[in-house]
């Protein structure tokens, strides 16, 4: 499933040089991740409450190809990929007319009480395999 999410770069996203602060790119990716979960019908309040499961990020990486500035309109295309019954990764491509950055996050599903791995829930599997997209 591929999902797209658009946003404007805000002044608060930038550093003293006027370009997007590098760590904020992961914030943009997480915004897109949350929007894709919502679009697939997952209730964010329940999902992020950690009452039964948690899905922490265990790895993140970003490659930058072009600077982003305040006022830029960007689109983030994300594609989740199942790696194991308890693990998935999300590939992100940030672009305008061309790719400006790529990112990857790897997530592991754990039981909130025991902190041990557990299989992904049916709603997460549906999200990974779904085909909804919004602009």
Number of C-alpha atoms within 10 A of each C-alpha: 15 19 22 20 20 18 15 14 18 13 13 11 20 17 13 7 8 14 16 20 16 16 10 14 20 17 12 22 24 14 16 22 22 16 17 26 20 13 16 17 11 17 12 12 8 11 16 14 11 14 11 13 23 21 21 13 14 11 11 13 11 16 13 14 13 12 12 23 19 15 11 12 14 19 22 26 22 24 19 23 17 17 12 11 14 16 20 21 21 20 18 27 20 24 19 13 8 10 15 17 18 20 19 19 20 20 19 22 22 21 16 16 11 10 11 11 17 18 16 21 13 9 14 18 16 16 20 21 15 17 11 13 15 11 10
